[in-house]
Amino acid sequence: MPRVAKALAGLVVCCALQMSVAHGGDWRDGGLKALNARLDDWGVAFSAAYIGEALGNASGGIRRGRIYDGRIDLGVDVDLEKAVGWRGATFHGNVFQIHGQGLSRDYIGNLMLVSGIEALPSTRLYEFWIEQSLFGGRLFVKVGQQPSDTEFIDSKFDDIFVNSALGWPGITGVILPAGGPSPPLAVPGIRVKALLSDAFTAYLAVFNGSAGAQGPDDPQISNPHGLAFRVNDPPWVIGQLKYSYRLGAAGLPGAITGGGWYHFEQFDDERWTAQGLSQADPLGTGEPAMRRGNRGVFAVYEQRLALSAVDPAKGVGFFARASFSPSDRNLISFYLDGGFQVSGFSAERPDDRFGIAMTYARISDGARGLDRDVQRFTGIATPIRDFEAVFEATYIAMAAPGVAVQPVFQYVIHPGGGVVNPEDPTQTRRIKDAAVFGVRTTITF
């Protein structure tokens, strides 16, 4: 922890210097400009961003309530060729300082978290990697602690949304150990990216299979500061092939991505014990059977539908993603999302953006079968889980250079997949659909 604190303090100082230079500085402006120029000569660039959000559950969920949470992201990028003469290599590292209370855990009970920054309060190292460029920039190899959500199963049109599932898909974020390599937990791994042609790009990565130790503790607790650097867990392998193209006389850009993943860990069966009895059967042990490995296939489609008259790099964009995984060992077996992002629609506000999207996560047949078994063995008419879905509408307004204010509305349908409300003494009522309102503010330097 002291090392993290020192790193955080150093990054704060450096970013403060950068901001002072950017905003005119003071009587020491000449010295700060000289420092900034020297850092640039060394290939060093610091960055800082703050995301703060106030969110409230206006109806439904476990209970009504409101929260504030936030995340400071301090980072450094180093061009290692400039810094030490290492040709074609770059370094990136960043630290999160997470604070506040999440809305999903305490008020809604949903699977797909309302916010992508929702996490337990902590100060943690997130990314820490080196990337090497080879063969004239046709092959890139990244080694170190890194996430998967920025390149795999991703669309450039989903970056506006607040719900976590509209970043890292709801299926992988739920069924993979520790949620897979995504905020706030990155893991050690190796990623290879190959530019096969102007149209085709291939990705392959091998990650350590979990960011936290096995056991009952939340992985964010067992790896509290991102310094565990676990490398001995059964690995997770993911690969994808992306085809990029332009459509019509306007040359509207689009892309289709297909891929799959495999996890070498053992996974609990959702319904059966090793003896072949239901986990709900009082004559059984209640201990789930173990299934060797886990897998999934996925596809991503993204298409620019119209170009903006304000900026041809903006306009109307559409995305859709789908993923399947085995029903016997996963809570979610099918996932689908999609949405629209509109930008460049006003000459007066060229950087504002608007987005609407929907997610759908189907509860697996295995988990649904267990719910029916619970009804049969207990005689209580507990709900049969079926799906969780989220609708989101949001608008990003640039209030000032580097300052974005983002009102957001989400409607969460069947939180937890339609699970029993923990505050219902009869154990027969689902958690009600939840209506979430809030505002996110993002400041970047």
Sine and cosine of phi, psi and omega as CSV:
sin_phi,cos_phi,sin_psi,cos_psi,sin_omega,cos_omega
0.00,0.00,-0.65,0.76,0.03,-1.00
-0.85,0.53,-0.62,0.78,0.01,-1.00
-0.89,0.45,-0.67,0.74,0.03,-1.00
-0.88,0.47,-0.69,0.73,-0.01,-1.00
-0.89,0.46,-0.67,0.74,0.03,-1.00
-0.90,0.44,-0.68,0.73,0.02,-1.00
-0.89,0.46,-0.67,0.74,0.01,-1.00
-0.88,0.47,-0.70,0.72,0.00,-1.00
-0.90,0.44,-0.67,0.74,0.02,-1.00
-0.88,0.47,-0.67,0.74,0.01,-1.00
-0.92,0.40,-0.61,0.79,0.04,-1.00
-0.87,0.49,-0.73,0.69,-0.01,-1.00
-0.88,0.48,-0.74,0.68,-0.03,-1.00
-0.90,0.44,-0.67,0.74,0.02,-1.00
-0.92,0.40,-0.58,0.81,0.05,-1.00
-0.89,0.46,-0.66,0.75,0.07,-1.00
-0.88,0.48,-0.69,0.73,0.02,-1.00
-0.87,0.50,-0.71,0.71,-0.02,-1.00
-0.91,0.42,-0.62,0.79,0.00,-1.00
-0.89,0.45,-0.66,0.75,0.05,-1.00
-0.89,0.46,-0.72,0.69,-0.08,-1.00
-0.90,0.45,-0.52,0.85,-0.09,-1.00
-0.96,-0.28,0.35,0.94,0.15,-0.99
0.97,-0.25,-0.31,0.95,0.08,-1.00
0.92,0.39,-0.42,-0.91,0.03,-1.00
-0.64,-0.77,-0.51,-0.86,-0.02,-1.00
-0.90,0.43,-0.26,0.96,0.05,-1.00
-0.99,-0.12,0.32,0.95,-0.12,-0.99
-0.83,0.56,-0.66,0.75,-0.01,-1.00
-0.87,0.49,-0.66,0.75,0.02,-1.00
-0.92,0.40,-0.62,0.79,0.01,-1.00
-0.93,0.37,-0.63,0.78,0.05,-1.00
-0.89,0.45,-0.63,0.78,0.02,-1.00
-0.91,0.42,-0.65,0.76,0.04,-1.00
-0.90,0.44,-0.67,0.74,0.01,-1.00
-0.88,0.47,-0.67,0.74,0.04,-1.00
-0.90,0.43,-0.62,0.79,0.01,-1.00
-0.91,0.41,-0.67,0.74,0.05,-1.00
-0.88,0.48,-0.64,0.77,0.03,-1.00
-0.91,0.42,-0.64,0.77,0.06,-1.00
-0.88,0.48,-0.57,0.82,0.02,-1.00
-0.99,0.15,-0.10,0.99,-0.02,-1.00
0.98,0.21,0.41,0.91,-0.06,-1.00
-0.96,-0.28,0.76,-0.65,0.05,-1.00
-0.71,-0.71,0.80,-0.60,0.04,-1.00
-0.98,-0.19,0.47,-0.89,0.02,-1.00
-0.64,-0.77,0.40,-0.92,0.04,-1.00
-0.50,-0.86,0.62,-0.78,0.06,-1.00
-0.54,-0.84,0.54,-0.84,0.09,-1.00
-0.78,-0.63,0.77,-0.64,0.11,-0.99
-0.90,-0.44,0.84,-0.54,0.08,-1.00
-0.79,-0.62,0.64,-0.77,-0.04,-1.00
-0.56,-0.83,0.62,-0.78,0.13,-0.99
-0.93,-0.37,0.87,-0.50,-0.06,-1.00
-0.79,-0.62,0.58,-0.81,0.02,-1.00
-0.66,-0.75,0.61,-0.79,0.08,-1.00
-1.00,-0.08,0.97,-0.25,-0.12,-0.99
-0.98,0.19,-0.45,0.89,0.02,-1.00
-0.37,-0.93,0.39,-0.92,0.03,-1.00
0.95,0.31,-0.36,-0.93,-0.08,-1.00
0.94,0.34,-0.26,-0.96,0.07,-1.00
-0.94,0.33,-0.68,0.74,0.07,-1.00
-0.27,-0.96,0.30,-0.95,0.02,-1.00
-0.98,0.20,0.47,-0.88,0.03,-1.00
0.12,-0.99,0.12,-0.99,0.00,-1.00
-0.63,-0.77,0.42,-0.91,-0.05,-1.00
-0.62,-0.79,0.23,-0.97,0.24,-0.97
-0.78,-0.63,0.75,-0.67,0.12,-0.99
-0.66,-0.75,0.29,-0.96,-0.07,-1.00
-0.38,-0.93,0.30,-0.95,0.03,-1.00
-0.57,-0.82,0.80,-0.61,0.16,-0.99
-1.00,-0.10,0.74,-0.67,0.03,-1.00
-0.85,-0.53,0.94,-0.35,0.01,-1.00
-0.92,-0.39,0.81,-0.59,-0.11,-0.99
-0.70,-0.71,0.25,-0.97,0.07,-1.00
-0.62,-0.78,0.69,-0.72,0.11,-0.99
-0.86,-0.52,0.68,-0.74,-0.03,-1.00
-0.77,-0.64,0.83,-0.56,0.18,-0.98
-0.99,0.17,0.97,-0.23,-0.13,-0.99
-0.94,0.34,-0.32,0.95,0.09,-1.00
-0.93,0.36,-0.69,0.73,0.06,-1.00
-0.93,0.36,-0.63,0.77,-0.13,-0.99
-0.97,0.26,-0.74,0.68,-0.11,-0.99
-0.72,-0.70,0.13,0.99,0.02,-1.00
0.99,0.14,0.26,0.97,0.01,-1.00
-1.00,0.05,0.98,-0.19,-0.16,-0.99
-0.92,0.39,0.74,-0.67,0.09,-1.00
0.97,0.25,0.22,0.98,-0.06,-1.00
-0.91,-0.42,0.60,-0.80,0.08,-1.00
-0.73,-0.68,0.43,-0.90,0.05,-1.00
-0.84,-0.55,0.61,-0.79,0.10,-0.99
-0.66,-0.75,0.67,-0.74,0.12,-0.99
-0.56,-0.83,0.53,-0.85,0.10,-0.99
-0.46,-0.89,0.38,-0.92,-0.07,-1.00
-0.82,-0.57,0.69,-0.73,0.12,-0.99
-0.98,-0.22,0.65,-0.76,0.27,-0.96
-0.87,-0.49,0.94,-0.35,-0.13,-0.99
-0.95,-0.31,0.72,-0.69,-0.02,-1.00
-0.58,-0.82,0.28,-0.96,0.00,-1.00
0.99,-0.11,-0.13,-0.99,-0.10,-1.00
-0.86,-0.51,0.70,-0.72,0.04,-1.00
-0.98,0.20,0.56,-0.83,0.00,-1.00
-0.99,0.17,-0.59,0.81,-0.12,-0.99
-0.91,0.42,-0.76,0.65,-0.12,-0.99
-0.88,0.48,-0.67,0.75,-0.16,-0.99
-0.98,-0.18,-0.35,0.94,-0.14,-0.99
-0.84,-0.55,-0.41,0.91,-0.11,-0.99
-0.91,-0.42,-0.68,0.73,-0.01,-1.00
0.98,0.19,0.45,0.89,-0.04,-1.00
-1.00,0.01,0.31,-0.95,0.04,-1.00
-0.99,0.11,-0.68,0.73,-0.03,-1.00
-1.00,-0.07,0.97,-0.24,-0.19,-0.98
-0.84,0.54,0.61,-0.79,-0.03,-1.00
-0.87,0.50,-0.53,0.85,-0.06,-1.00
-0.78,-0.63,0.64,-0.77,0.06,-1.00
-0.95,0.31,-0.22,0.97,0.06,-1.00
-0.98,-0.18,0.00,1.00,-0.02,-1.00
-0.90,0.43,0.83,-0.55,-0.04,-1.00
-0.25,-0.97,0.21,-0.98,0.06,-1.00
-0.94,0.34,0.61,-0.79,-0.01,-1.00
-0.85,0.53,0.73,-0.69,0.00,-1.00
-0.12,-0.99,0.25,-0.97,0.24,-0.97
-0.90,-0.43,0.87,-0.49,-0.14,-0.99
-0.59,-0.80,0.55,-0.83,0.18,-0.98
-0.95,0.30,0.74,-0.67,0.02,-1.00
-0.96,-0.28,-0.98,0.21,0.00,-1.00
-0.99,-0.17,0.54,-0.84,0.02,-1.00
-0.31,-0.95,1.00,0.03,-0.15,-0.99
-0.57,-0.82,0.28,-0.96,0.12,-0.99
-0.84,-0.54,0.69,-0.72,0.07,-1.00
-0.88,-0.48,0.73,-0.69,0.00,-1.00
-0.93,-0.38,0.78,-0.62,0.08,-1.00
-1.00,-0.07,0.70,-0.71,-0.05,-1.00
-0.73,-0.68,0.30,-0.95,0.09,-1.00
0.80,0.61,0.77,0.64,0.07,-1.00
0.91,0.42,0.52,0.85,0.02,-1.00
0.99,0.14,0.34,0.94,0.05,-1.00
-1.00,-0.09,-0.31,0.95,-0.03,-1.00
-0.72,-0.69,0.71,-0.70,-0.01,-1.00
-0.78,-0.63,0.78,-0.63,0.01,-1.00
-0.87,-0.49,0.86,-0.50,-0.01,-1.00
-0.93,-0.37,0.78,-0.62,-0.05,-1.00
-0.77,-0.63,0.75,-0.66,0.05,-1.00
0.69,-0.72,-0.18,-0.98,0.01,-1.00
-0.97,0.23,0.85,-0.53,-0.14,-0.99
-0.43,-0.90,0.36,-0.93,0.09,-1.00
-1.00,-0.05,0.18,-0.98,0.07,-1.00
-0.95,-0.30,-0.29,0.96,-0.20,-0.98
-0.96,0.28,-0.29,0.96,-0.05,-1.00
-0.99,0.17,-0.28,0.96,-0.04,-1.00
-0.80,-0.60,-0.54,0.84,-0.08,-1.00
-0.99,-0.12,0.65,-0.76,0.02,-1.00
0.77,0.64,0.71,0.71,-0.15,-0.99
-0.81,-0.58,0.46,-0.89,0.11,-0.99
-0.74,-0.67,0.59,-0.81,0.03,-1.00
-0.94,0.35,-0.23,0.97,-0.02,-1.00
-1.00,-0.06,-0.01,1.00,-0.01,-1.00
-0.99,-0.17,0.05,1.00,-0.13,-0.99
-0.97,0.26,-0.21,0.98,-0.03,-1.00
-0.98,0.19,-0.38,0.93,-0.25,-0.97
-1.00,0.09,0.47,-0.88,-0.08,-1.00
-1.00,0.00,-0.62,0.79,-0.04,-1.00
-0.86,0.51,0.68,-0.74,-0.08,-1.00
-0.88,0.47,-0.57,0.82,-0.05,-1.00
-0.93,0.36,-0.34,0.94,0.04,-1.00
-1.00,0.05,0.13,0.99,0.22,-0.98
-0.94,-0.34,-1.00,0.08,0.12,-0.99
-1.00,0.09,0.85,-0.53,-0.18,-0.98
-0.81,0.59,0.54,-0.84,-0.06,-1.00
-0.85,0.53,-0.49,0.87,-0.05,-1.00
-0.96,0.29,-0.76,0.65,-0.01,-1.00
-0.93,0.36,-0.57,0.82,0.02,-1.00
-0.92,0.40,-0.33,0.94,0.00,-1.00
-0.99,-0.16,-0.69,0.73,-0.20,-0.98
-1.00,-0.03,-0.35,0.94,0.00,-1.00
-0.99,0.16,0.53,-0.85,0.08,-1.00
-0.82,0.57,0.74,-0.67,-0.03,-1.00
0.85,0.52,0.28,0.96,0.02,-1.00
0.99,0.15,0.08,1.00,-0.06,-1.00
0.98,0.19,0.17,-0.99,-0.04,-1.00
-0.96,0.29,1.00,-0.05,-0.02,-1.00
-0.38,-0.93,0.31,-0.95,-0.06,-1.00
-0.78,0.63,0.70,-0.72,0.09,1.00
-0.99,-0.14,0.30,0.95,-0.14,-0.99
-0.84,-0.54,0.96,-0.27,0.18,-0.98
-1.00,-0.08,0.27,-0.96,-0.03,-1.00
-0.68,-0.73,0.36,-0.93,0.10,-0.99
-0.90,0.44,0.62,-0.79,0.01,-1.00
-0.15,-0.99,0.07,-1.00,0.08,-1.00
-0.80,-0.61,0.81,-0.59,0.04,-1.00
-0.86,-0.51,0.74,-0.67,0.07,-1.00
-0.90,-0.44,0.77,-0.64,0.04,-1.00
-0.84,-0.54,0.82,-0.58,-0.05,-1.00
-0.84,-0.55,0.83,-0.57,0.09,-1.00
-1.00,0.06,1.00,-0.06,-0.10,-0.99
-0.95,0.31,-0.55,0.84,0.04,-1.00
-0.29,-0.96,-0.07,-1.00,0.05,-1.00
-0.90,0.44,-0.40,0.92,-0.08,-1.00
-0.98,-0.20,-0.51,0.86,-0.15,-0.99
-0.92,-0.40,0.73,-0.68,0.09,-1.00
-0.77,-0.64,0.77,-0.64,-0.01,-1.00
-0.94,-0.35,0.61,-0.79,0.02,-1.00
-0.78,-0.63,0.65,-0.76,0.10,-0.99
-0.56,-0.83,0.72,-0.70,-0.02,-1.00
-0.61,-0.79,0.55,-0.84,0.13,-0.99
-0.84,-0.54,0.89,-0.46,0.00,-1.00
-0.92,-0.40,0.46,-0.89,0.24,-0.97
-0.87,0.50,0.61,-0.79,-0.21,-0.98
-0.95,0.31,-0.23,0.97,-0.01,-1.00
-0.40,-0.92,0.56,-0.83,0.04,-1.00
-1.00,0.08,-0.19,0.98,-0.04,-1.00
-0.71,-0.70,0.29,-0.96,-0.01,-1.00
-0.94,0.35,0.50,-0.87,0.09,-1.00
-0.90,0.43,0.54,-0.84,0.00,-1.00
0.66,-0.75,-0.05,-1.00,-0.09,-1.00
-0.97,0.26,-0.30,0.95,-0.08,-1.00
-0.95,0.32,0.58,-0.82,0.15,-0.99
-0.85,0.52,0.72,-0.70,0.01,-1.00
-0.83,0.56,-0.48,0.88,0.06,-1.00
-0.93,0.37,-0.35,0.94,0.06,-1.00
-1.00,0.02,-0.68,0.74,-0.02,-1.00
-0.95,0.32,-0.36,0.93,0.09,-1.00
-0.80,-0.60,0.94,0.33,-0.26,-0.97
-0.94,0.33,-0.43,0.90,-0.09,-1.00
-0.85,-0.53,0.20,0.98,0.02,-1.00
0.94,0.34,0.35,0.94,-0.07,-1.00
-0.94,-0.35,0.19,0.98,-0.03,-1.00
-0.94,0.35,-0.57,0.82,0.00,-1.00
0.73,0.68,0.80,0.60,-0.05,-1.00
-0.94,0.33,0.74,-0.67,-0.02,-1.00
-0.74,-0.68,-0.04,1.00,-0.11,-0.99
-0.97,-0.25,0.03,1.00,0.04,-1.00
-0.97,0.23,0.43,-0.90,0.09,-1.00
-0.80,0.60,0.72,-0.70,-0.16,-0.99
-0.97,0.24,0.30,-0.95,0.14,-0.99
-0.88,-0.47,0.81,-0.58,-0.04,-1.00
-0.90,-0.44,0.73,-0.69,0.01,-1.00
-0.66,-0.75,0.62,-0.78,0.04,-1.00
-0.58,-0.81,0.44,-0.90,0.02,-1.00
-0.42,-0.91,0.40,-0.92,0.07,-1.00
-0.82,-0.57,0.80,-0.60,-0.06,-1.00
-0.92,-0.39,0.78,-0.62,0.05,-1.00
-0.94,-0.35,0.87,-0.50,-0.01,-1.00
-0.95,-0.32,0.58,-0.82,-0.08,-1.00
-0.45,-0.89,0.12,-0.99,0.13,-0.99
-0.81,-0.58,0.62,-0.78,-0.17,-0.98
-0.90,-0.44,0.75,-0.66,0.14,-0.99
0.96,0.28,-0.03,-1.00,-0.02,-1.00
-0.91,0.41,-0.47,0.88,0.01,-1.00
-0.98,0.21,-0.19,0.98,0.00,-1.00
0.91,0.41,0.66,0.75,-0.02,-1.00
-0.91,0.41,0.85,-0.53,-0.05,-1.00
-0.96,0.27,0.58,-0.81,0.06,-1.00
-0.49,-0.87,0.15,-0.99,0.01,-1.00
-0.39,-0.92,0.56,-0.83,0.11,-0.99
-0.82,-0.58,0.78,-0.63,-0.02,-1.00
-0.83,-0.56,0.70,-0.72,0.10,-0.99
-0.74,-0.67,0.55,-0.84,-0.02,-1.00
-0.15,-0.99,-0.12,-0.99,0.01,-1.00
-0.35,-0.94,0.19,-0.98,0.02,-1.00
-0.59,-0.81,0.36,-0.93,0.05,-1.00
-0.61,-0.79,0.72,-0.69,0.06,-1.00
-0.92,-0.40,0.75,-0.67,-0.12,-0.99
-1.00,0.00,0.02,1.00,0.04,-1.00
-0.96,0.27,0.28,-0.96,0.18,-0.98
-1.00,0.05,0.59,-0.81,-0.05,-1.00
-0.82,-0.58,0.58,-0.81,0.03,-1.00
-0.93,0.38,0.66,-0.75,0.17,-0.98
-0.94,0.35,0.64,-0.77,-0.07,-1.00
-0.96,0.28,-0.34,0.94,-0.11,-0.99
-0.79,-0.62,-0.68,0.73,-0.23,-0.97
-0.98,-0.20,0.44,-0.90,0.16,-0.99
-1.00,-0.04,0.13,-0.99,0.03,-1.00
-0.90,0.45,-0.39,0.92,0.01,-1.00
-1.00,0.08,-0.01,1.00,0.02,-1.00
1.00,0.10,0.17,0.98,0.06,-1.00
-0.99,-0.14,0.38,-0.92,0.08,-1.00
-0.91,0.41,0.57,-0.82,0.07,-1.00
-0.89,0.45,-0.33,0.94,0.04,-1.00
-1.00,0.06,-0.17,0.99,-0.05,-1.00
-0.95,0.30,0.86,-0.51,-0.01,-1.00
-0.91,0.42,-0.28,0.96,0.04,-1.00
-0.99,0.12,-0.20,0.98,-0.01,-1.00
-1.00,-0.09,0.02,-1.00,-0.02,-1.00
-0.98,0.18,-0.38,0.93,-0.09,-1.00
0.99,0.16,-0.13,0.99,0.01,-1.00
-0.99,0.12,0.80,-0.60,-0.06,-1.00
-0.93,0.36,0.52,-0.85,0.17,-0.99
-0.91,0.41,0.46,-0.89,0.00,-1.00
-0.98,-0.20,0.74,-0.67,0.03,-1.00
-0.95,-0.33,0.75,-0.66,-0.05,-1.00
-0.98,0.20,0.86,-0.51,0.09,-1.00
0.96,0.26,0.19,-0.98,0.04,-1.00
-0.49,-0.87,0.36,-0.93,-0.09,-1.00
-0.41,-0.91,0.23,-0.97,0.05,-1.00
-0.31,-0.95,0.45,-0.89,0.14,-0.99
-0.83,-0.56,0.46,-0.89,-0.08,-1.00
-0.48,-0.88,0.31,-0.95,0.07,-1.00
-0.57,-0.82,0.57,-0.82,0.03,-1.00
-0.75,-0.66,0.74,-0.68,0.08,-1.00
-0.82,-0.57,0.76,-0.65,0.06,-1.00
-0.64,-0.77,0.63,-0.77,-0.10,-0.99
-0.50,-0.87,0.78,-0.62,0.18,-0.98
-0.97,0.24,0.85,-0.52,-0.08,-1.00
-1.00,-0.03,-0.48,0.88,-0.01,-1.00
-0.41,-0.91,0.53,-0.85,0.03,-1.00
-0.99,-0.11,0.56,-0.83,0.01,-1.00
-0.98,0.19,0.64,-0.77,0.11,-0.99
-0.95,0.30,-0.36,0.93,0.01,-1.00
-0.98,0.22,-0.68,0.73,-0.07,-1.00
-0.49,-0.87,0.89,-0.45,-0.04,-1.00
-0.90,0.43,-0.22,0.97,0.07,-1.00
-0.99,0.12,-0.07,1.00,-0.02,-1.00
-0.87,-0.50,0.01,-1.00,0.00,-1.00
0.54,-0.84,-0.57,-0.82,0.01,-1.00
-0.96,-0.26,0.82,-0.57,0.01,-1.00
-0.84,-0.54,0.57,-0.82,0.02,-1.00
-0.82,-0.58,0.60,-0.80,0.10,-1.00
-0.65,-0.76,0.43,-0.90,0.11,-0.99
-0.52,-0.86,0.62,-0.78,0.01,-1.00
-0.69,-0.72,0.60,-0.80,0.04,-1.00
-0.65,-0.76,0.51,-0.86,0.00,-1.00
-0.46,-0.89,0.59,-0.81,0.02,-1.00
-0.80,-0.60,0.57,-0.82,0.11,-0.99
-0.56,-0.83,0.34,-0.94,-0.06,-1.00
-0.86,0.52,0.60,-0.80,-0.07,-1.00
-0.98,0.18,-0.42,0.91,-0.13,-0.99
-0.97,0.25,-0.42,0.91,-0.10,-1.00
-0.85,-0.53,0.22,0.98,-0.05,-1.00
-0.71,-0.70,0.63,-0.78,0.05,-1.00
-0.92,0.38,-0.60,0.80,0.04,-1.00
-0.91,-0.42,0.77,-0.64,-0.02,-1.00
-0.94,-0.35,-0.33,0.94,0.02,-1.00
-0.60,-0.80,0.67,-0.74,-0.02,-1.00
-0.68,-0.74,0.65,-0.76,0.02,-1.00
-0.57,-0.82,0.71,-0.71,0.15,-0.99
-0.58,-0.82,0.19,-0.98,0.02,-1.00
-0.03,-1.00,0.31,-0.95,0.00,-1.00
-0.01,-1.00,-0.03,-1.00,-0.02,-1.00
-0.83,-0.56,0.59,-0.81,0.16,-0.99
-0.79,-0.61,0.76,-0.65,-0.03,-1.00
-0.88,-0.47,0.78,-0.63,0.00,-1.00
-0.62,-0.78,0.31,-0.95,0.02,-1.00
0.91,0.42,0.56,0.83,-0.06,-1.00
-1.00,-0.08,-0.01,1.00,-0.04,-1.00
-0.56,-0.83,0.78,-0.62,0.05,-1.00
-0.93,0.37,-0.46,0.89,0.01,-1.00
-0.96,0.27,-0.54,0.84,-0.01,-1.00
-0.75,-0.66,0.95,0.31,-0.14,-0.99
-0.93,0.37,-0.34,0.94,-0.07,-1.00
-0.98,-0.22,0.02,1.00,0.08,-1.00
-0.95,0.32,0.45,-0.89,0.01,-1.00
-0.62,-0.78,0.49,-0.87,0.05,-1.00
-0.75,-0.66,0.59,-0.81,0.00,-1.00
-0.53,-0.85,0.56,-0.83,0.18,-0.98
-0.74,-0.68,0.58,-0.81,-0.04,-1.00
-0.40,-0.92,0.28,-0.96,0.00,-1.00
-0.64,-0.77,0.63,-0.78,0.11,-0.99
-0.86,-0.52,0.44,-0.90,0.06,-1.00
-0.58,-0.81,0.83,-0.56,0.03,-1.00
-0.82,-0.57,0.90,-0.44,-0.05,-1.00
-1.00,0.02,0.79,-0.62,0.10,-1.00
-0.93,0.37,0.70,-0.71,-0.13,-0.99
-0.93,0.37,0.35,-0.94,0.05,-1.00
-0.88,0.47,-0.57,0.82,0.03,-1.00
-0.88,0.47,-0.73,0.68,0.00,-1.00
-0.93,0.38,-0.61,0.80,0.03,-1.00
-0.92,0.39,-0.61,0.79,0.05,-1.00
-0.89,0.45,-0.63,0.78,0.04,-1.00
-0.90,0.44,-0.62,0.78,0.04,-1.00
-0.88,0.48,-0.65,0.76,0.04,-1.00
-0.91,0.41,-0.60,0.80,0.05,-1.00
-0.90,0.44,-0.64,0.77,0.03,-1.00
-0.87,0.49,-0.69,0.72,0.06,-1.00
-0.85,0.53,-0.71,0.70,-0.09,-1.00
-0.92,0.39,-0.67,0.74,-0.10,-1.00
-0.99,0.11,-0.42,0.91,-0.02,-1.00
-0.99,-0.17,-0.38,0.92,-0.07,-1.00
0.97,0.25,0.16,0.99,0.02,-1.00
-0.98,-0.18,0.72,-0.70,-0.05,-1.00
-0.98,0.18,0.87,0.50,0.04,-1.00
-0.92,0.38,0.51,-0.86,-0.02,-1.00
-0.91,0.42,0.52,-0.85,0.15,-0.99
-1.00,-0.06,0.89,-0.45,0.01,-1.00
-0.89,0.46,0.56,-0.83,-0.02,-1.00
-0.73,-0.68,-0.81,0.58,-0.02,-1.00
-0.30,-0.95,0.30,-0.95,0.23,-0.97
-0.82,-0.57,0.67,-0.74,0.02,-1.00
-0.68,-0.73,0.47,-0.88,0.00,-1.00
-0.69,-0.72,0.72,-0.69,0.19,-0.98
-0.95,-0.31,0.71,-0.71,0.04,-1.00
-0.73,-0.68,0.67,-0.74,0.16,-0.99
-0.76,-0.65,0.73,-0.69,-0.07,-1.00
-0.49,-0.87,0.40,-0.92,0.00,-1.00
-0.67,-0.74,0.77,-0.64,0.07,-1.00
-0.97,-0.23,0.89,-0.46,0.04,-1.00
-0.94,-0.34,0.82,-0.57,0.03,-1.00
-0.99,0.15,0.97,-0.26,-0.05,-1.00
-0.98,0.21,-0.47,0.88,0.01,-1.00
-0.26,-0.96,0.25,-0.97,0.05,-1.00
-0.82,0.57,0.86,-0.51,0.01,-1.00
0.99,0.13,0.05,1.00,-0.02,-1.00
-0.83,-0.56,0.90,-0.43,0.00,-1.00
-0.89,-0.45,0.74,-0.67,0.08,-1.00
-0.93,-0.38,0.78,-0.63,-0.19,-0.98
-0.74,-0.67,1.00,-0.08,0.17,-0.99
-0.93,0.37,0.55,-0.84,-0.07,-1.00
-0.58,-0.82,0.60,-0.80,0.14,-0.99
-0.78,-0.62,0.72,-0.69,0.09,-1.00
-0.74,-0.67,0.62,-0.79,0.12,-0.99
-0.86,-0.52,0.90,-0.44,-0.07,-1.00
-0.99,-0.15,0.89,-0.45,-0.04,-1.00
-0.98,-0.17,0.79,-0.61,-0.03,-1.00
0.82,0.58,0.89,0.46,0.04,-1.00
-0.79,0.61,0.67,-0.74,-0.03,-1.00
0.95,0.32,0.20,0.98,-0.06,-1.00
1.00,0.10,0.19,0.98,-0.08,-1.00
1.00,-0.08,0.53,0.85,-0.06,-1.00
-0.96,0.27,0.32,-0.95,0.05,-1.00
-0.89,0.46,0.69,-0.72,0.10,-0.99
-0.92,0.38,0.85,-0.53,-0.04,-1.00
-0.89,0.45,-0.28,0.96,0.00,-1.00
-0.99,-0.13,0.15,0.99,0.05,-1.00
-1.00,-0.07,0.92,-0.38,-0.04,-1.00
-0.91,0.40,-0.39,0.92,-0.01,-1.00
-0.99,0.15,-0.27,0.96,-0.03,-1.00
0.85,0.53,0.55,0.84,-0.03,-1.00
-0.84,-0.55,-0.07,1.00,-0.09,-1.00
-0.92,-0.40,0.70,-0.71,0.07,-1.00
-0.94,0.34,0.33,-0.95,0.26,-0.97
-0.92,0.40,0.75,-0.66,-0.04,-1.00
-0.95,0.31,0.45,-0.89,0.09,-1.00
-0.82,0.58,0.59,-0.81,-0.11,-0.99
-0.89,-0.45,0.66,-0.75,0.08,-1.00
-0.95,-0.32,0.87,-0.50,-0.11,-0.99
-0.90,-0.44,0.78,-0.63,0.07,-1.00
-0.85,-0.53,0.49,-0.87,0.04,-1.00
-0.03,-1.00,0.03,-1.00,0.03,-1.00
-0.68,-0.74,0.75,-0.66,0.09,-1.00
-0.93,-0.36,0.69,-0.73,0.11,-0.99
-0.88,-0.47,0.77,-0.64,0.01,-1.00
-0.85,-0.52,0.81,-0.58,0.03,-1.00
-0.88,-0.48,0.84,-0.55,0.03,-1.00
-0.86,-0.51,0.54,-0.84,-0.04,-1.00
-0.84,-0.55,0.00,0.00,0.00,0.00
